[in-house]
Amino acid sequence: MNINKVHADRHGEYLALAVIYGFSVANVLKIKQATLDDGGYRIVSRIAGQSEALIGWLPRLHFYAADVLLMLGVVPLMLVCMARFVRPVIFARVVLLLSLSLVGLSFVNMNALGITGKFFSVDQIAPMLTWVQERPETISEYVSISALSKLGLVLALIFAVYRLRQSSLFSSFTSAPVLLFTVACIANLLSAYAWKTDDLPNTPFHASAAIRMSEALLVKDTIKISQDDLNRSVERLAYACEKPDAPGRGAKHEGRRNFVLFIMETVPYELFIGDKIADTGTFGELGKSGYKATNHYSTYPFTSYARFSIFTGLYPAYRLEKTLPLGTEHPYRSFFSVLADDGYDFKVFDPVTKRYEIDDWLVHQVGGQVVGADIDGSIKEKDDRVLGKMLEQIATAKKYGQPFVYAILPQITHGPWLPEGASKEALYEEGRSRLRQLDASLAAVVGALKKSGAYQDTIIVVTADHGLRTRKEAGFLKTGVLNEVSYHVPMLIHDPRMNKSVEIDAPTSHLDISPTLHCLYGSKPGRIDTQGRMITSNRPRTLYFGGAWYHGSDGMWDGSAFYSYNHQLNMLWKAEAFDFDEGLPLRDAAEFDRIAALMQRQGSVQEALLAR
């Protein structure tokens, strides 16, 4: 046996495995680069009080140091030790599996970071698959053809190198292992030097991207809530209508009022008020008599979670589908369940044909019935289908003297409105076009109410589940912090019996829809369960904005300031308005601890409340 040839073949195989591992290292470093380019350099430079352009090569190398030391130092050393104790074929498979795992993890995170700015977690898979089933063409919302092509090329190269690892193609490069070892040593020494000498403040952006991606896959930790704390939280859900008279409350009437909820999909307040249709169309006409909340916010930038708050008056949990007892009966005592118990015909007209389990379960728990499109077709065709069913139902209910509460959930404004990369001006022009279609649908509802004679007895609520949420929907969104355009939505309650419009400036929430309708118009104004309140209330309050599993951040308004807390970065922003783009992460340790603890406790309490 030629010993030199055996050694050459062994070195050639190690070289091939090093090349395979190198692909994974390059992908992880690309993730690091993405996080730095998309806010990392900007945020750290602001913390340091210097221009982003002045960050030199040594501080920039410091950002990569943790990954270089881990992936070109610690992991290779562990692999070298392993190679001495396992068979070559086992060692080769371990390197292949490790490399494929890192490449795959980097791929899903590159797409997740590009869309939401958040590292990928397994909790995002279920809703993504549900929406893709409903609209297969929207697979491009989650992964582009270009990204898939690049992944395919990388995987093809990895498997090609793996198959050829024992060929002369690699064994002929006898000096390559020494060269690779030298390069790794130099990279580790430079990284250690940068880590030691750089005077920029150490931040989560300096942490290893490989470790951060791995940690993000896991479900977040929660605080354990005692039974006494849970009992007190349950007691606080009971809401009694407030005593002070509210404008319009004196509009006494005989009989019971009907209710129509027109819940638009993906309509930010900024778009709504920036379009003349909001002042001159059906939206504008309805706004002339009733209540307009100008600072109304969604509780969560995800449709199912926002609807949960509207129909129950409660905050959603971190991962609502896993928290709620979907296999059991769990009636909620909200305004809508009170109406259902009082004999109202309660129907939710939803055009989405591929159902998400939590949506139908929720409607059932508050005493309602889901009416679907029952056809395959375009979004507009399905919207028109359920709209037609609702108009027929209005006429039937009025004919037989049946009080009703009907909610319709048109999808024509679901994003993305335009291909990725469209300007904000072009995006909003398309949004206005779709908003006009919604105005026409709303006009049809009002027309049906008037034709049937039910209009004067019907309260109409117009709002949106949420605004624009991802970089696929709006490239101008900032990642790492909450965006007002994601949460701030239209909200008006039209009362035909009022002869004026009452504007509500204080921050309100989807939580408030149930108690407001109950207290202003309910025929049985007793207690309901809610974490909201009447929009006309002047009492101090705290509002929470969820979003941790969706884009990595939660937020709150404590009565004087807005906060945005990024869990993955462990950074907190504070602002007087819902705008954190130009702000610095909060440096006051005491305030940081207080606000972060409040939000973490709120999340844990909510999970315990909803799971009980």
Secondary structure, DSSP 8 states (H G I E B T S, - for coil): --HHHHHHHHHHHHHHHHHHHHHHHHHHHHHHHHHIIIIIHHHHHHHHTS-GGG--HHHHHHHHHHHHHIIIIIHHHHHHHHHTTS-HHHHHHHHHHHHHHHHHHHHHHHHHHHHHSS---GGGHHHHHHHHHH-GGGGGGT--HHHHHHHHHHHHHHHHHHHTTTSHHHHT-TTHHHHHHHHHHHHHHHHHHHHHH--S---GGGS-HHHHHHHHTS--------HHHHHHHHHHTEE---SS--TTTT---SS--EEEEEEESS--HHHHHTSTHHHHSHHHHHTTSEEEETTEE-S-SSHHHHHHHHHHSS---TTHHHHS-TTS-----SHHHHHHHTT-EEEEE---SS--HHHHHHHHHTT-EEE---S-S-HHHHHHHHHHHHHHHHHHHHHTT--EEEEE---TT-S--S-TT--HHHHHHHHHHHHHHHHHHHHHHHHHHHHHT-GGGEEEEEEES----STTT-TT--SSS--HHHHB--EEEE-TT-SSEEEE-S-EEGGGHHHHHHHHH-SS-S-EE-S---TT--S---EEE--HHHHSEEEEE-SS-EEEEETTTTEEEEESSS--TT--B---HHHHHHHHHHHHHHHHHHHHHHH-
